[in-house]
Amino acid sequence: MSRWGYTGRMRIALAQISSTPDPQENLAEVERRTRAAAQAGARLVVFPEATMCCFGVKLGPVAEPLNGPWASRVREVAAETGVTVVAGMFTPSGDGRVRNTLLATGGGVEAHYDKIHMFDAFGFAESDTVAPGQEPVAIGVDGTAVGLTTCYDVRFPGLYQLLADRGATVILVPASWGAGEGKREQWELLVRARALDTGSYVVACDQADPTTLGREHGKAPTGIGVSLVAGPRGEVVDGLEAEPGLLVVDVDPGHAEKVREQIPVLANRRF
């Protein structure tokens, strides 16, 4: 048993949705998918980055504090269903920008994570409108330590190793991955690599590809789908394609701990 009190397998649902510019419309989708996840027996349901509102619109007028009406309704849905919900939203930063925030609530959890690594790449400058967070965050779900990361964070293995050092055997990656040449291959490779770096389950939930719903990507990163769960040996446990969907997966944190004993990359690293 880990220091977090882990006692068994965990059922996780990945809600691959395609957010619109309307937070209320997206909130209704959060409720629908959360209830479906609870009915499937999930203890944790993961939504993408920018669940509250898609990228490509002005985020300042959309942002709300963690005690605002959008987050409060997510909190109510989590309480009503008895599951832990992790969903991407935007909160005011106090400097004219917003923060790219993961709300984690329900099932005895009340926490948030502000995305640390800003997506200033491929001609897109997230830092122009989004202020970076500073603190890594792990939550406890049914005795299992679960690390929180967001999208571009997946390119930085140090964050994942730090979360693993703090006991996380499951690490979440809500994302709104940008489309483009080679981007699917990079996404899949990075998720699997972070699992190998840490001997963890990496649970990566992306925005669905908006073109599957008759919408366009635009210039902002709006998702390609392809949500997946990578196991601690880097294998793909299960995944989705481009369309919206709900993926339900059982993970075994105890298996991750055994893999860390067999392949002790965390203990053996020198830098």
TITOR-589203 format. One record per atom (N, C-alpha, C): residue in one letter; x, y, z. Coordinates in steps of 0.001 Angstrom, whole numbers, plus 500000, padded with zeros to 6 digits. Example, Ala and Ser with C-alpha at 12.3 -4.5 7.8 and 13.67 -1.06 7.14 Angstrom:
<rozas>
a513190494310507800
a512300495500507800
a513200496700507800
s512850497750507080
s513670498940507140
s512900500030507870
</rozas>
This chain:
<rozas>
m500843498793500000
m500000500000500000
m500875501253500000
s500540502236499190
s501322503463499111
s501018504353500307
r501824505396500455
r501596506334501560
r500284507081501403
w499692507034500184
w498401507679499977
w497252506763500393
g497543505526500770
g496494504626501228
g495792503886500123
y496444503734498970
y495842503040497831
y495396501632498216
t494197501256497783
t493656499948498149
t493158499125496967
g493089499653495744
g492568498848494654
g492577499586493331
r491949498969492348
r491874499562491018
r491012500820491023
m491218501639489997
m490425502859489837
m489820502877488436
r488531503189488360
r487868503337487070
r487796504820486723
i488350505167485567
i488443506558485129
i487700506711483804
a486939507782483670
a486264508106482417
a486920509335481798
l487170509266480496
l487692510400479737
l486554510928478866
a486146512157479114
a485039512762478374
a485602513642477265
q485735513070476084
q486282513792474928
q485153514577474276
i485074515852474619
i484021516722474106
i484650517777473200
s483812518542472508
s484280519662471702
s483603520925472216
s484343521721472977
s483772522912473586
s483383523945472544
t482375524713472863
t481929525826472042
t482296527132472756
p482027528293472180
p482277529549472891
p481279529831474011
d480266528988474194
d479194529228475157
d479410528393476422
p479827529015477538
p480079528255478764
p478858527483479267
q477657528019479064
q476467527316479544
q476202526055478728
e476425526132477441
e476290524955476594
e477304523889476995
n478518524321477289
n479556523384477704
n479267522804479084
l478671523609479951
l478301523139481283
l477266522020481197
a476313522164480287
a475309521111480101
a475963519818479631
e477001519928478809
e477727518746478339
e478514518110479488
v479078518932480366
v479770518405481545
v478804517593482404
e477622518125482614
e476648517400483434
e476253516082482769
r475987516118481482
r475555514907480771
r476633513835480811
r477868514224480530
r478956513255480492
r479315512749481895
t479216513620482883
t479523513193484247
t478515512158484725
r477252512385484419
r476228511408484826
r476444510079484105
a476829510123482840
a477105508890482109
a478318508171482699
a479340508921483088
a480529508329483687
a480193507672485021
a479369508347485817
a478972507786487109
a478180506496486917
q477299506482485933
q476520505277485648
q477406504120485206
a478543504444484593
a479498503415484159
a480418502965485291
g480241503543486467
g481023503138487621
g482335503870487795
a482550504966487050
a483800505718487179
a483860506447488516
r485047506510489090
r485280507271490313
r485869508645489999
l486384508781488781
l487010510016488337
l486640510228486879
v486168511434486539
v485888511752485141
v486728512965484758
v487440512842483641
v488378513854483192
v487841514502481922
f487738515817481941
f487342516607480775
f488571517322480213
p488488517843478997
p489657518491478392
p489980519856479011
e491143520338478678
e491482521747478835
e490423522568478097
a490140523770478609
a489201524687477940
a487804524104477807
t487419523255478748
t486043522753478760
t485049523892478897
m485379524871479705
m484486526002479956
m484169526779478680
c485190526962477838
c485047527748476609
c486216527411475701
c485943527214474422
c487012526868473495
c487973528033473306
f489202527714472908
f490148528745472507
f489679529386471201
g490216530576470931
g489867531268469698
g488908532424469915
v488502532643471171
v487665533781471527
v488353534534472668
k487918535753472953
k488484536516474058
k488126535830475379
l489154535489476148
l488941534713477369
l488655535575478595
g489075536846478563
g488854537723479711
g487392537801480133
p486472538060479186
p485066538156479566
p484457536826480017
v485122535715479691
v484610534387480027
v485055533941481416
a486249534376481823
a486851533884483057
a485978534181484274
e485950533223485190
e485217533364486450
e486078532828487589
p485893533337488792
p486634532786489935
p486161531367490261
l486937530692491093
l486623529308491440
l485346529176492259
n484875530284492827
n483586530257493531
n482471530887492703
g482740531083491388
g481739531659490496
g480705530638490073
p479713531060489281
p478599530174488940
p478986528963488103
w479974529084487209
w480319527939486360
w480935526823487204
a481970527183487969
a482628526174488811
a481673525648489874
s480805526506490384
s479869526072491420
s478914525013490894
r478496525147489646
r477604524139489074
r478347522825488831
v479593522902488375
v480388521676488231
v480517520992489588
r480735521777490626
r480852521250491985
r479563520547492400
e478429521130492061
e477139520520492397
e476944519199491664
v477313519165490381
v477172517936489595
v478051516838490175
a479272517198490558
a480173516213491161
a479595515674492460
a479031516555493257
a478438516127494523
a477218515240494294
e476410515597493297
e475199514821493013
e475520513420492520
t476612513280491785
t476967511984491201
t477950511188492049
g478605511846492991
g479543511157493864
g480877510833493234
v481225511493492137
v482514511240491479
v483386512492491554
t484677512301491311
t485593513433491209
t485630513897489758
v485415515185489542
v485409515779488207
v486633516675488066
v487358516513486969
v488455517417486623
v488125518038485272
a488041519360485225
a487631520049483999
a488381521357483851
g488715521696482605
g489447522917482322
g488546524141482268
m488989525211482910
m488242526471482908
m489241527618482895
f488740528841482911
f489593530019482944
f489198530878484134
t490215531298484894
t489985532123486078
t490749533433485934
p490285534514486557
p491007535796486455
p492387535695487096
s493365536356486486
s494729536314487018
s495088537555487822
g494324538641487637
g494611539874488360
g495530540825487627
d496062540405486463
d496966541288485711
d496426541584484314
g495131541366484123
g494527541599482819
g494462540359481957
r495205539319482355
r495129538044481670
r494244537085482466
v494208535851482049
v493471534827482797
v494458533725483181
r493992532781483966
r494754531571484226
r494040530385483597
n494812529483483040
n494304528267482429
n494244527228483554
t493058527033484108
t492884526336485379
t492175525000485206
l492658523983485916
l491909522748486068
l491195522783487403
l489895522648487363
l489096522501488573
l488993521020488892
a489301520630490122
a489158519246490579
a488244519255491781
t487098518586491651
t486093518698492706
t485254517436492794
g484752517153493995
g483885515998494202
g484631514797494749
g483900513891495392
g484520512690495943
g485543512992497019
g485315514057497786
g486257514446498835
g487398515307498363
v487393515694497076
v488472516514496493
v487978517938496271
e488774518901496619
e488524520297496251
e489877520960496040
a490260521114494769
a491585521637494438
a491542522264493057
h492622522920492695
h492760523429491335
h494237523494490967
y494487523435489671
y495849523541489144
y495851524577488030
d496778525515488108
d496965526513487054
d498113526073486155
k497837525944484868
k498820525457483896
k500135526231484016
i501229525491484128
i502536526097484351
i503225526489483048
h503234525598482072
h503958525846480818
h503009526459479779
m503337527643479343
m502499528339478377
m502815527889476951
f501774527713476152
f501929527260474770
f502319528440473889
d503603528779473949
d504159529819473077
d504955529104471986
a504231528520471043
a504840527657470034
a503950527610468798
f504537527197467681
f503797527050466424
f503048528339466057
g503618529493466420
g503017530768466066
g501889531223466964
f501623530474468044
f500556530829468988
f501204531234470302
a500798532345470892
a501404532843472130
a500358532852473240
e500254531739473940
e499278531654475038
e499583532673476133
s500871532973476346
s501247533871477434
s500775535300477220
d500370535649475991
d499825536987475755
d498534537199476540
t497769536146476712
t496454536277477349
t496303535431478603
v497275534530478856
v497172533609479989
v498415533733480860
a498218533904482154
a499329533972483109
a499672532570483590
p500956532219483661
p501322530862484066
p501130530622485555
g500813529381485887
g500805528966487276
g502219528685487748
q502359528389489040
q503681528186489637
q503823526863490361
e502720526271490829
e502801525145491744
e502265523857491135
p503066522771491128
p502531521460490769
p501476521021491784
v500514520229491319
v499400519824492186
v499101518346491982
a498937517635493082
a498425516265493068
a497249516181494018
i496249515388493645
i495066515196494470
i494992513722494874
g494173513428495868
g493960512051496282
g492571511590495916
v492461510549495099
v491173509984494694
v491127508539495178
d490268508271496123
d490150506923496694
d491503506373497132
g492325507236497719
g493612506801498230
g494732506758497224
t494451507100495968
t495485507119494928
t495895508559494639
a497197508803494577
a497695510127494224
a497589510335492725
v496931511417492327
v496671511725490924
v497267513105490626
g498247513162489726
g498863514425489356
g498057515152488303
l498113516480488337
l497384517311487383
l498371518057486498
t498199517919485182
t498972518688484206
t498028519091483080
t498477519992482231
t497615520491481161
t498386520608479849
c497921519924478822
c498319520093477427
c499830520266477220
y500310521474476973
y501718521730476646
y502664521244477735
d502162521114478973
d502970520542480048
d503562519192479656
v502859518453478773
v503282517092478446
v504648517063477757
r505119518188477274
r506431518245476629
r507571518414477647
f507260518478478932
f508261518786479951
f508304517661480994
p509201516691480796
p509211515510481669
p509499515810483127
g510214516902483405
g510542517216484793
g509320517380485671
l508260517972485147
l507036518147485922
l506433516789486282
y506453515870485334
y505880514548485561
y506711513757486572
q508028513885486497
q508885513206487458
q508687513774488857
l508495515080488952
l508242515694490256
l506935515165490851
l505893515078490027
l504613514557490518
l504751513098490953
a505525512326490190
a505765510934490574
a506556510863491876
d507528511743492053
d508284511794493298
d507362512058494486
r506288512791494234
r505335513105495292
r504282512016495482
g504441510910494753
g503583509759494976
g502547509497493919
a502446510350492899
a501416510161491874
a501727508940491016
t500795508008490945
t500904506859490042
t499973507010488850
v499095508014488902
v498220508375487793
v498407509867487554
i498658510259486310
i498845511673485986
i497913512037484838
l497120513073485043
l496126513503484056
l496707514576483141
v496256514548481872
v496649515570480893
v495415516035480119
p494552516846480705
p493521517488479900
p494175518405478872
a493665518400477638
a494348519129476565
a493353519688475555
s493830520690474820
s493160521179473623
s494260521290472576
w494646520131472051
w495859519989471240
w495676520638469871
g496677521352469446
g496606522010468148
g496738521033467000
a495974521265465943
a496049520428464745
a497249520829463908
g497691519941463050
g498789520250462145
g499578519012461795
e500507519173460867
e501311518050460397
e502108517438461548
g501965516154461729
g502723515439462746
g502238515620464167
k501192516412464378
k500788516712465750
k500166515504466444
r499425514655465709
r498886513453466354
r500024512547466818
e501017512363465958
e502137511502466312
e502873512046467542
q503048513358467610
q503711513968468765
q502893513755470036
w501607513945469937
w500707513778471083
w500795512365471648
e500649511384470789
e500673509996471242
e502045509633471818
l503107510078471143
l504457509773471604
l504738510414472956
l504368511669473120
l504640512385474366
l503892511769475543
v502637511414475335
v501860510795476419
v502506509487476851
r502891508666475887
r503508507376476209
r504894507578476836
a505622508579476368
a506952508843476920
a506870509287478372
r505899510131478704
r505769510568480094
r505391509401481009
a504644508441480484
a504342507242481265
a505625506456481533
l506454506313480517
l507725505603480680
l508687506355481589
d508715507678481489
d509601508495482323
d509347508296483801
t508116507935484144
t507685507977485539
t507126506660486061
g506926505661485191
g506270504437485624
g504856504701486098
s504147505579485398
s502802505998485784
s501789505671484696
y500525505688485066
y499455505772484085
y499287507248483715
v499336507542482443
v499104508910481984
v497777508925481238
v496854509708481769
v495474509753481286
v495290511072480553
a495257511015479227
a495298512209478385
a493960512403477680
c493230513438478083
c491900513703477524
c491942514988476706
d491795514842475402
d491869515977474487
d490464516432474083
q490394517670473623
q489183518129472953
q488976517289471684
a487748516919471412
a487434516251470158
a487748517174468979
d487986516575467833
d488264517349466614
d486976518068466196
p486968519401466195
p485732520119465862
p485252519875464434
t486154519466463541
t485731519225462160
t484812518006462065
t484845517120463067
t483932515970463065
t482501516401463356
l482336517652463800
l481013518206464094
l480644519324463128
g481400519438462039
g481092520451461034
g481642521828461335
r482526521936462341
r483145523218462671
r484578523230462160
e485251524380462288
e486622524514461812
e487584524614462989
h488860524295462712
h489879524443463746
h490179525911464030
g490208526725462995
g490658528095463175
g492147528134463459
k492649529274463934
k494074529439464209
k494449528972465611
a493474528862466499
a493752528478467881
a493795526958468012
p494466526445469041
p494463524997469279
p493099524556469804
t492373523801469021
t491001523432469384
t490792521926469479
g491871521140469415
g491748519715469658
g491769518868468401
i492287517645468572
i492291516666467481
i491660515345467919
g491144515300469158
g490657514029469684
g491812513149470104
v491684511853469857
v492747510886470129
v493127510860471612
s492134510990472485
s492395510801473910
s492886509374474130
l493798509214475096
l494327507878475349
l494816507748476776
v494937506494477202
v495544506158478484
v496779505316478201
a497938505780478682
a499181505027478545
a499511504374479877
g499940503114479831
g500317502396481035
g501754502662481427
p502184502183482605
p503507502516483134
p504678501955482343
r504434501041481420
r505487500580480513
r505413501285479159
g504566502302479058
g504441503052477819
g503440502490476840
e502767501410477217
e501780500800476323
e500495501618476299
v499757501544475180
v498444502193475103
v497409501237475675
v496792501638476773
v495765500819477417
v494478500866476615
d494102502067476188
d492905502243475358
d492884503679474871
g492047503949473875
g491989505299473342
g490779505525472459
l490600506756472040
l489518507169471160
l490101507693469855
e489234507895468879
e489628508546467635
e489232510021467710
a488895510628466602
a488739512082466551
a487396512584467089
e486360511744467019
e485005512188467340
e484786512288468857
p483777513058469286
p483428513070470705
p483098511668471198
g483395511410472464
g483103510098473027
g483456510055474496
l483038508966475142
l483341508731476550
l484089507409476642
l485323507470477112
l486160506282477259
l486262505947478740
v485932504708479102
v485997504264480487
v487086503203480598
v488047503437481490
v489230502587481605
v489490502270483078
d489856501030483367
d490300500636484700
d491828500675484744
v492378501348485742
v493823501378485938
v494150500770487296
d495374500291487433
d495818499624488652
d497063500335489183
p496914501289490096
p498078501996490631
p499102501064491267
g498646499938491816
g499580498974492380
g500512498410491325
h500010498241490098
h500849497777488990
h501918498810488681
a501546500099488737
a502534501154488493
a503660501087489521
e503310500833490772
e504335500741491804
e505265499555491554
k504723498437491051
k505554497274490734
k506490497570489568
v505960498276488548
v506807498634487408
v507946499546487848
r507684500443488785
r508734501333489281
r509826500548490014
e509461499435490619
e510466498585491252
e511287497836490200
q510625497414489119
q511301496648488073
q512166497540487188
i511659498736486869
i512375499688486011
i512487501003486803
p513452501087487711
p513483502204488668
p514113503482488092
v513515504005487029
v514103505188486381
v514076506400487318
l513076506488488180
l513021507609489118
l514150507514490124
a514379506316490655
a515436506116491656
a516828506195491033
n516963505781489783
n518283505706489139
n518739506999488485
r517822507935488272
r518223509136487525
r519242509950488319
r520134510594487587
r521237511356488202
r521121512854487965
f520214513277487104
f520093514709486809
f518646515131486951
</rozas>
